[in-house]
């Protein structure tokens, strides 16, 4: 069964521009599509992409807004500018020279020296950063905090560091898109959380060997309470009470509705408060999560190392894709070369034949058989008699 191609959508910035041109808020647009305002915010920022029926409804609405904007846009009228004529400059009149003042003694008074006027200082022009410099700045700013946040999700230091590095490598591969995003840190954070909470992590050999728990008993108890939560509830709790996002932003990043996100948050808080009653207050829980993430010695790699690792991984994937394509082409050519050019009917299956007498084992010849053999031996082996036998 073949899938129909997805409906094309304009870029994220064009989606937002169409909504603002139609004087619609994100809430009004969300009501017309049937989603939450946080989901619309994520669509316009490019963090998520609509799918299925929501994509069809969203694309149809954007097309309608674009048509209305094209109808309402006035045609630009050409401006008629008068021809520029040279204006006559007024003639400069000669200024009379000032006469020197004469003191009573008759000596001319010295004129004051003219002081130099201060020149205006030009504002420094903004320095444009290269893509590598901008990536390094983003990594240095957000990588340490993202490693600590990911540690709260996984409870594993090496897995948290690797998840953040993989997320930044993906950001470097899609850097034009990430650089134009309204929240590049959120883009990297969502990618790191998805990689850290992937169910394939359980199949890795190092997942079977647990890491040493935190030294503080309170931190160890809090981390165990977090790891007992379902992955979706744990991610919602870390984003809302750990990172400090509001409910719509948390719902948009977890790709869930706002009521579902609120329900997950309440259940996660109840589960943590059931094991640690002192953390029933959200403010106390936020402080304890920050302390737990800060007490661990978590370090991130250097930005050039992450960039080179991402480029090396991209080269390996490209070479693997080329090798697979070459092998597929060679296999197809060999199949075409060795395939039969005409139809060969299959051999019918064998069937049992009945009524055939059984074979008898050889034994002594009878008298008639002995007489016949002797008669054949006495006759000539060649000659016309062999060609025209006579009747006896």
Wavefront OBJ file of the C-alpha trace (Angstrom):
o trace
v 0.000 0.000 0.000
v 1.538 3.338 -1.074
v 1.308 6.449 1.042
v 0.056 9.696 -0.379
v 2.637 12.490 -0.190
v 2.267 14.921 2.695
v 0.717 18.306 1.991
v 3.490 20.922 1.561
v 3.691 23.670 4.165
v 5.353 27.090 3.992
v 8.440 27.737 6.142
v 7.894 28.475 9.867
v 8.497 32.213 9.449
v 5.984 32.375 6.592
v 3.372 30.615 8.753
v 3.745 33.212 11.477
v 3.675 36.072 8.952
v 0.437 34.785 7.420
v -1.198 34.551 10.846
v -0.106 38.068 11.819
v -1.231 39.466 8.455
v -4.700 38.027 9.071
v -4.684 39.611 12.582
v -5.132 36.244 14.279
v -3.676 35.246 17.618
v -2.166 31.846 18.260
v -5.193 30.949 20.371
v -7.629 31.850 17.569
v -5.605 29.902 15.023
v -5.414 26.923 17.392
v -9.210 26.947 17.828
v -9.730 26.886 14.056
v -7.323 23.965 13.578
v -8.361 22.095 16.719
v -5.066 22.106 18.661
v -3.562 23.966 21.618
v -1.831 27.368 21.346
v 1.422 25.742 22.448
v 1.242 23.395 19.467
v 0.777 26.352 17.112
v 3.769 28.049 18.754
v 5.859 24.943 18.146
v 4.729 24.773 14.494
v 5.631 28.406 13.876
v 9.041 28.013 15.492
v 9.797 24.911 13.436
v 10.356 22.786 16.532
v 7.650 20.300 15.510
v 5.831 19.500 12.281
v 2.093 18.720 12.014
v 1.076 15.301 10.750
v -2.047 13.594 9.491
v -5.362 15.386 9.542
v -3.983 18.288 11.563
v -1.438 18.914 8.823
v -4.164 18.929 6.172
v -6.312 21.357 8.168
v -3.331 23.599 8.962
v -2.165 23.684 5.328
v -5.682 24.458 4.083
v -6.052 27.303 6.590
v -2.666 28.788 5.652
v -3.583 28.614 1.969
v -6.818 30.487 2.687
v -4.936 33.153 4.654
v -2.419 33.529 1.831
v -5.202 34.005 -0.730
v -6.931 36.592 1.457
v -3.658 38.449 1.958
v -3.040 38.466 -1.807
v -6.522 39.904 -2.455
v -6.263 42.588 0.214
v -2.757 43.702 -0.712
v -2.996 47.044 -2.660
v -1.071 47.373 -5.872
v 1.895 49.707 -5.497
v 1.447 52.975 -7.403
v 4.418 54.473 -9.185
v 5.654 57.644 -7.589
v 6.235 60.621 -9.879
v 9.206 62.529 -8.661
v 9.962 65.986 -10.056
v 13.053 66.356 -12.097
v 15.937 67.537 -10.003
v 17.135 70.903 -11.124
v 20.269 72.534 -9.905
v 19.439 75.216 -7.389
v 21.388 78.477 -7.701
v 23.876 78.838 -4.875
v 23.994 82.239 -3.156
v 27.142 84.181 -3.765
v 29.516 84.312 -0.822
v 29.969 87.826 0.471
v 33.418 88.795 1.676
v 33.521 89.078 5.437
v 35.348 92.102 6.849
v 38.421 91.250 8.822
v 38.098 92.003 12.540
v 40.124 94.959 13.636
v 42.541 94.415 16.503
v 41.581 96.002 19.766
v 43.929 98.749 20.904
v 44.758 99.066 24.558
v 45.461 102.381 26.134
v 49.178 101.878 25.613
v 48.529 101.260 21.887
v 49.508 97.594 21.787
v 47.279 95.125 19.898
v 45.560 92.586 22.164
v 46.476 88.953 21.314
v 43.708 86.861 19.818
v 42.704 83.623 21.656
v 43.895 80.437 19.961
v 41.180 78.321 18.392
v 40.702 75.015 20.264
v 40.124 71.838 18.237
v 36.526 70.677 18.190
v 35.896 67.099 19.430
v 35.131 64.713 16.576
v 32.075 62.417 16.970
v 33.062 58.849 17.760
v 31.510 56.325 15.385
v 29.696 53.396 16.955
v 31.502 50.073 16.488
v 30.007 47.936 13.757
v 28.635 44.548 14.845
v 31.011 41.710 14.074
v 29.402 38.917 12.054
v 30.114 35.475 13.489
v 30.922 32.513 11.334
v 28.689 29.415 11.644
v 31.383 27.619 13.641
v 31.777 30.545 16.059
v 28.009 30.829 16.546
v 27.764 27.075 17.180
v 30.610 27.211 19.701
v 28.928 30.093 21.518
v 25.617 28.227 21.713
v 27.363 25.072 22.921
v 29.396 26.870 25.582
v 26.269 28.650 26.829
v 23.834 25.739 27.052
v 25.734 22.428 27.022
v 26.636 22.235 30.758
v 23.046 22.914 31.855
v 21.644 20.434 29.316
v 23.966 17.686 30.565
v 22.733 18.214 34.129
v 19.095 18.205 33.012
v 19.560 15.028 30.982
v 21.168 13.369 33.997
v 17.888 13.861 35.871
v 16.114 11.930 33.094
v 18.514 8.993 32.809
v 20.447 8.797 36.086
v 23.550 7.987 34.017
v 26.366 10.471 33.615
v 27.928 9.069 30.440
v 24.561 8.643 28.735
v 23.601 12.225 29.579
v 26.843 13.577 28.126
v 26.527 11.446 24.980
v 22.889 12.476 24.463
v 23.768 16.163 24.565
v 26.703 15.664 22.200
v 24.524 13.776 19.717
v 21.900 16.530 19.922
v 24.495 19.229 19.178
v 25.896 17.149 16.321
v 22.393 16.977 14.852
v 22.105 20.751 15.354
v 25.387 21.270 13.479
v 24.095 19.151 10.579
v 20.904 21.286 10.447
v 22.610 24.524 11.461
v 20.819 26.865 9.003
v 17.491 25.721 10.445
v 18.677 25.847 14.070
v 20.305 29.269 13.653
v 16.997 30.769 12.446
v 14.960 29.082 15.181
v 13.448 31.355 17.817
v 14.644 28.992 20.576
v 17.770 27.074 19.461
v 18.378 25.833 23.005
v 14.891 24.309 23.033
v 15.607 22.611 19.688
v 18.756 20.988 21.084
v 17.064 20.138 24.399
v 14.184 18.328 22.688
v 16.625 16.310 20.548
v 18.758 15.391 23.563
v 15.740 14.272 25.596
v 14.451 12.137 22.721
v 17.815 10.405 22.372
v 18.246 9.909 26.117
v 14.777 8.399 26.611
v 14.906 6.183 23.512
v 13.944 2.558 24.330
v 16.918 1.371 22.258
v 19.225 2.523 25.047
v 18.247 -0.568 27.044
v 19.798 -2.832 24.409
v 23.249 -1.334 24.804
v 25.781 -3.416 26.765
v 26.685 -0.634 29.184
v 23.055 -0.319 30.258
v 23.428 -3.640 32.075
v 26.142 -2.225 34.340
v 24.744 0.398 36.761
v 26.751 3.514 37.559
v 27.621 4.490 41.137
v 24.725 6.405 42.742
v 25.096 9.915 44.242
v 27.009 10.089 47.514
v 24.360 12.058 49.397
v 21.487 9.839 50.694
v 18.885 12.542 49.983
v 20.086 12.934 46.385
v 20.102 9.181 45.954
v 16.512 8.882 47.188
v 15.325 11.729 44.941
v 17.058 10.250 41.885
v 15.486 6.844 42.536
v 12.070 8.494 42.842
v 12.590 10.221 39.487
v 13.718 7.038 37.746
v 10.627 5.184 38.984
v 8.392 7.603 37.067
v 7.254 6.793 33.522
v 9.466 8.488 30.912
v 6.739 10.956 29.829
v 5.924 11.970 33.395
v 9.612 12.291 34.228
v 10.247 14.512 31.211
v 7.267 16.714 32.032
v 8.402 17.120 35.634
v 11.967 18.022 34.648
v 10.818 20.566 32.048
v 8.263 22.270 34.310
v 9.827 22.073 37.784
v 13.473 21.665 36.754
v 13.982 23.853 33.688
v 11.157 26.275 34.543
v 9.050 26.195 31.353
v 5.386 27.119 31.564
v 2.644 24.607 30.863
v 2.002 25.453 27.151
v 5.732 25.369 26.354
v 6.083 22.046 28.161
v 3.115 20.670 26.227
v 4.583 21.860 22.916
v 7.996 20.322 23.602
v 6.514 16.994 24.680
v 4.051 17.077 21.737
v 1.008 16.676 23.988
v -2.065 18.720 24.772
v -2.086 21.113 27.695
v -4.628 19.082 29.769
v -2.610 15.899 29.237
v 0.581 17.677 30.254
v -1.075 19.053 33.403
v -2.308 15.559 34.285
v 1.186 14.098 33.850
v 2.678 16.843 35.998
v 0.208 16.267 38.835
v 0.767 12.500 38.781
v 4.547 12.944 38.786
v 4.389 15.346 41.731
v 2.141 12.967 43.663
v 4.525 10.054 43.053
v 7.573 12.057 44.198
v 5.716 13.463 47.231
v 4.617 9.930 48.161
v 8.250 8.860 48.546
v 9.538 12.246 49.790
v 6.776 14.182 51.612
v 9.093 17.153 52.110
v 9.019 17.809 48.332
v 5.266 18.341 48.127
v 5.905 22.093 47.751
v 6.792 22.898 44.094
v 9.325 25.537 45.172
v 11.160 23.039 47.349
v 11.050 20.464 44.560
v 12.519 22.965 42.101
v 15.358 23.786 44.511
v 16.119 20.113 45.213
v 16.197 19.263 41.499
v 18.671 22.082 40.898
v 20.831 20.890 43.809
v 20.777 17.286 42.600
v 21.889 18.309 39.113
v 24.581 20.666 40.460
v 26.105 18.205 42.948
v 27.198 15.812 40.213
v 30.484 16.377 38.433
v 29.272 16.485 34.863
v 31.481 17.875 32.148
v 30.799 18.478 28.473
v 33.308 18.044 25.689
v 34.855 20.976 23.859
v 32.861 22.493 20.966
v 35.456 21.723 18.239
v 35.487 18.075 19.334
v 31.703 17.854 19.021
v 31.717 19.521 15.611
v 34.442 17.242 14.266
v 32.659 14.197 15.676
v 29.437 15.208 13.940
v 31.220 15.807 10.630
v 33.010 12.460 10.884
v 29.730 10.685 11.630
v 28.074 12.401 8.659
v 30.928 11.293 6.374
v 30.597 7.696 7.579
v 26.853 7.727 6.943
v 27.405 9.169 3.474
v 29.990 6.537 2.602
v 27.769 3.767 3.958
v 24.868 5.050 1.848
v 27.093 5.179 -1.248
v 28.388 1.644 -0.608
v 24.874 0.321 -0.110
v 23.733 2.005 -3.327
v 26.650 0.554 -5.297
v 25.956 -2.929 -3.892
v 22.281 -2.603 -4.761
v 23.079 -1.498 -8.314
v 25.590 -4.347 -8.754
v 23.112 -6.910 -7.453
v 20.417 -5.600 -9.775
v 22.769 -5.704 -12.773
v 23.846 -9.271 -11.934
v 20.230 -10.345 -11.609
v 19.334 -8.810 -14.961
v 22.410 -10.437 -16.555
v 21.757 -13.954 -15.269
v 17.964 -13.975 -15.390
v 16.368 -16.319 -17.992
v 15.132 -14.680 -21.171
v 12.305 -17.166 -21.915
v 9.728 -18.998 -19.955
v 10.625 -22.469 -18.732
v 7.652 -24.492 -17.556
v 8.184 -26.232 -14.290
v 8.733 -29.994 -14.220
v 5.568 -31.840 -13.326
v 5.747 -33.807 -10.122
v 6.167 -37.587 -10.478
v 3.221 -39.954 -10.168
v 3.163 -43.557 -9.078
v 2.517 -46.096 -11.910
v 0.513 -49.130 -10.974
v 0.090 -52.549 -12.693
v 3.790 -53.113 -13.518
v 4.898 -56.679 -12.661
v 7.585 -57.016 -10.138
v 11.082 -57.783 -11.265
v 12.098 -61.396 -10.764
v 15.565 -62.297 -9.654
v 17.647 -64.241 -12.290
v 17.882 -68.018 -11.896
v 18.590 -71.219 -13.852
v 17.383 -71.358 -17.529
v 14.665 -73.715 -18.507
v 15.006 -76.310 -21.297
v 13.202 -74.085 -23.793
v 15.462 -71.162 -22.985
v 18.559 -73.337 -23.327
v 17.346 -74.611 -26.702
v 16.676 -71.081 -27.922
v 20.103 -69.914 -26.867
v 21.814 -72.744 -28.653
v 19.795 -72.052 -31.783
v 20.853 -68.402 -31.763
v 24.469 -69.344 -31.355
v 24.411 -71.822 -34.249
v 23.048 -69.314 -36.722
v 25.314 -67.042 -38.713
v 26.042 -63.640 -37.246
v 26.183 -61.852 -40.628
v 25.049 -62.366 -44.220
v 21.827 -61.920 -46.154
v 20.130 -64.428 -44.001
v 20.247 -61.938 -41.162
v 18.514 -59.334 -43.327
v 15.727 -61.556 -44.689
v 14.868 -64.177 -42.131
v 13.072 -67.286 -43.326
v 10.029 -68.855 -41.850
v 10.461 -72.282 -40.403
l 1 2 3 4 5 6 7 8 9 10 11 12 13 14 15 16 17 18 19 20 21 22 23 24 25 26 27 28 29 30 31 32 33 34 35 36 37 38 39 40 41 42 43 44 45 46 47 48 49 50 51 52 53 54 55 56 57 58 59 60 61 62 63 64 65 66 67 68 69 70 71 72 73 74 75 76 77 78 79 80 81 82 83 84 85 86 87 88 89 90 91 92 93 94 95 96 97 98 99 100 101 102 103 104 105 106 107 108 109 110 111 112 113 114 115 116 117 118 119 120 121 122 123 124 125 126 127 128 129 130 131 132 133 134 135 136 137 138 139 140 141 142 143 144 145 146 147 148 149 150 151 152 153 154 155 156 157 158 159 160 161 162 163 164 165 166 167 168 169 170 171 172 173 174 175 176 177 178 179 180 181 182 183 184 185 186 187 188 189 190 191 192 193 194 195 196 197 198 199 200 201 202 203 204 205 206 207 208 209 210 211 212 213 214 215 216 217 218 219 220 221 222 223 224 225 226 227 228 229 230 231 232 233 234 235 236 237 238 239 240 241 242 243 244 245 246 247 248 249 250 251 252 253 254 255 256 257 258 259 260 261 262 263 264 265 266 267 268 269 270 271 272 273 274 275 276 277 278 279 280 281 282 283 284 285 286 287 288 289 290 291 292 293 294 295 296 297 298 299 300 301 302 303 304 305 306 307 308 309 310 311 312 313 314 315 316 317 318 319 320 321 322 323 324 325 326 327 328 329 330 331 332 333 334 335 336 337 338 339 340 341 342 343 344 345 346 347 348 349 350 351 352 353 354 355 356 357 358 359 360 361 362 363 364 365 366 367 368 369 370 371 372 373 374 375 376 377 378 379 380 381 382 383 384 385 386 387 388 389 390 391 392
